[in-house]
């Protein structure tokens, strides 16, 4: 079994990406133009964030 990614549902996608970039030196892999979805490259598993607001 391969674990490819996990998604965190957050209120502030960009702020969350910035936190993980600074705290753990992860690289930003993708940020959707709306700012509602982003991914961090964390090795073989991506850490994704998505807007939790409806």
C-alpha positions in Angstrom: 0.0 0.0 0.0 1.2 3.5 -0.9 0.2 6.6 1.0 0.2 9.3 -1.6 -1.5 12.3 0.1 -3.6 13.6 3.0 -5.9 16.6 3.0 -6.3 19.0 5.9 -9.5 21.1 5.8 -8.6 24.6 7.0 -10.0 28.1 7.1 -6.9 29.7 5.6 -5.2 27.6 2.9 -2.4 30.1 2.1 -1.7 30.8 5.8 -1.5 27.1 6.5 0.9 26.5 3.6 3.1 29.4 4.8 3.1 28.0 8.3 4.3 24.5 7.2 6.8 26.0 4.8 8.4 28.0 7.6 8.0 25.5 10.4 9.1 22.4 8.5 10.9 23.7 5.4 8.4 22.0 3.1 8.2 23.2 -0.5 4.9 24.4 -2.0 4.0 22.1 -4.8 0.8 23.7 -5.9 -1.7 26.5 -5.1 -4.9 26.8 -7.0 -5.5 30.3 -8.4 -8.6 30.7 -6.1 -6.4 30.0 -3.0 -8.9 27.3 -2.0 -6.6 24.3 -2.4 -2.8 23.8 -2.1 -0.2 21.1 -1.8 3.1 20.8 0.0 5.8 18.4 -1.2 6.8 16.3 1.8 8.7 13.5 0.2 6.6 10.7 -1.4 3.5 11.9 0.3 1.8 15.2 -0.4 0.2 17.2 2.3 -2.8 19.0 0.8 -4.9 21.8 2.3 -8.4 22.7 1.2 -10.8 25.4 2.3 -13.3 24.1 4.9 -15.8 26.9 4.3 -18.8 26.0 2.2 
